[in-house]
């Protein structure tokens, strides 16, 4: 096939040859003991040769673990500091299934760097609050921990407040095998920048952030009122107001709800937990579902097909999925992605509607793709979202100034504008001809390096595109530092470029928004060609056939 898509090249065969054999069901205890000794020898050899330290797919002890269980070979070089001085071989072995059981507010275990820590005692002292810990509880959370904390935070792991309870021997999702010093160097320089410039908080609400919040929320409500309730306007003016309502809807998603989902808007844990409920009132979506889709899924497994939930919507990955995506709203997924090239600008019209509708399936099932909710707050979804549809679809034609057909039409126009804007601004950085599509078990690169390679920034010299995209044109910076306020991205950019050059990591930027869009369309066109290739037909991504 001819395509200019960079795909991280590794095969299951090479992963197994470097990380150990597949464990088959029904193997005797004697043979399992032999296999464990062999795995230990492999681990020692890998450490000496500085090879990947995380292992391949396995099915443990005859248990039905599903299609993707990944065995961990911990590397002592990346083990956390603190009081955790127990030798790895003496630790209790914990599978991801057992880890997943400890996901209650009174019982929270988290996996970090191959070890499992009981965060329950620490939850009362955690600066980010108990809500965040509970969301991460029962999961392998290495890259969540590293990307949202200072380097010094590692010291808490293994202490009396976060005791180590064992070593993690398998994970539900693939692990990253690389152990580059790039991220440590970058974070060290970034922390120095904040100290030198007197920033006590990396997510402080500045006067501009406060003004922008009132501007966006006020603009949304004003446009909704003018389109559906104000007297004296003809349908063309109402369509104009509905269009602007879609613009403000998009701005609220990229400036407000996106930042709040990453806990980068202010420093109040109570605010992070409760204020995003307005997301349901204003845009008809679930913040909890979004956090599982975006924070737990997309940010940790960017462009990993079968795991990154975004690729379950857009279906534009050139690699086979590691796990099958759940079939939902096929008409909005596969059928849209394979539209003829001249219709590709219409690709994302239905994306906001799709996410709104999909939340009604996600919340009752307590699962966003493969990412299970620990304790979904059902009323926080149903009450606000129900009121959203009441004032958007019922009140305008019952007590407002327009008819029922006009209400439906204006609502769809607003959501289409919001979907088109949000779809393009959120996807052109990741679905492109020159980004990485990681594969392999384990993924044979460092997580932080892949955050640079799986995204492509654009228009960094334009204040207009920076604002209208909600700083998503600084996608690489956002993935490396998701917990800081976006207004820090611009001054941190020279540090990122310098560190990438120091570690020979290619950091590419499209000169304009339109160049990024054209590259995005080019990728989609190539993807359509791949779908017709017989070699690709056997893969689990193909157009839905009627």
Steps between C-alpha positions, in 0.01 A plus 500: 500500500608855434441737786707758683379404844767431759404186691703384797633173364492198726335162465356263753772256407782744578328614819478142620854418406626791709257472789414136553261233380125500491355307793240251378189391679510167679877503564603304810641664813840343430513650154376833628787499752747434219347778297523743794869416548557556131314832515720607793812415298366695205428797727857499634642478149277786381608721787864438422450575133264792569229333301125550556403406852132426451367187347254355263149368478422215738211289618555412865435171683208388287289805594297670230669839499367637175678579175771727640683419821858622507767356730730742681870445555584784744823691455653597835656803332162670478359381833375781720702635790385514863480225761437233238822304541354150467672287240283447195514122526365513858198713412150365472395453137188691399313461170310782337174322587582511870616859471168591336309374804656769720317794347275614784524830692607305810732263309715659226797320346693646208775349285808715430822378335420134548410526868166537675440760769213539745393864462220478755697654792628775270155596369432723802818698429512496120522865378289411197222355713349156540293514178805479273653211692171313486480549122847345462451227761523140385706591193856502373562876524871556442464770237207667672715527811806631317320751277296660781766524773837655571804275489530527878156340541654157442629513858150439638479160330597224737469721808271427794226707331533313169629155595610258231282188507660299221624488144273520197555196279241571229306795358177537308653731240840506325798653675774725365841333500726802454672672791634820349634781717323750275196551723706538816719763333197684360314502832812616685531800269127575518502490880794741498304734272209512746733559797701771326184684392332485839206281404365347821225328304529360147122522448410830661182675381630826355283804422497400133389144582217640715394749231516230232277271708227763535539601134450143373220397737324836452538472124351150493196590708445825307507325163266226624258769619520707181452193277203351682333746737552863392212660310527690173769308313446317172630151433819619333605700805410205720720277286783751543454493879488119494824498299667725758359277771691212340819706502460575872411134558833401345689766698348371823621148418860595423547778757284402797394136508824372348711683758273392784517139387879523546471678837696792353239765579572638849617309806181394675427124500137572591474734201648234268246248622181708501530798264536279188140393563421817305637311201175303498281809534673696222623245244307183584796277581645305791827625645554162663469318167731756340765456769500124446513542122753779490712504817520127579479382139619738231776675694666184624455288186517764230449351152520145638229341290261287700574687823482873423122567519523784247597252231182311585307802372702614202619157379795645311797303635727321250581232759288203615334540840654323798149456637172519306309823539143473614248543220301815559345755267659335198335749268697776673825304497596274213253633244605860553871431493483345154311782331639609167788742531307805380259449791771462763458859627159381628659218699449639848156657477343228715781452753348709780162335446668161508673571831177633651308189397780264590503628859150356545647157425827554687363611838259204554766253384757664731764469232659722234630251245735285714532755782265408783350759732580439866185668628302695238305792642181428312296797623777742404439387144126446473380816676716759316476329160121463527474873573726568199249332268207668675622856441650422158226282345176555696484852643576689173179377331284484814576832667749644251461677167552223241324189372592141573663439156701820541608388846632170363670666204674770706611245759657281230669804344660596831622146570628461142709818524635393839574150371678619187721742693575267789557202270758674288682684777522188715600252227726669248793474740468122544349366178769606256740354248810563711408384848578171673249218538654291780472123483654205677478325834675669667502826307873534428541870576494733795156646582616862507688470172185363339303801618724702270482250215122437508406867462581784267455862607402787272467881478695569816569857394130585465308632801174456309547127433638450848184650652245345264659156548518538877880453487452162329753618240753435781394136517843357583544733794149422619564125499828535688360746757123440514463637852632851440294794376527541121628859522834350608544313171643799310782586742582130548530440124874591474572253781314226313681569173838510673441171682371324188814608314717383789350149482472491117120479507343653188256776593308614195261792464263578214536867399124564481164361601409436136822306441409280797148448361630403158742252657208359697293456183799338330519241776127426470535457124788256551296317761216456251747345256622263771145384570478371143827309525452120541780493758307744713167323461598239759551764765233606743452847354293509185199687368162390624316315223122515457 
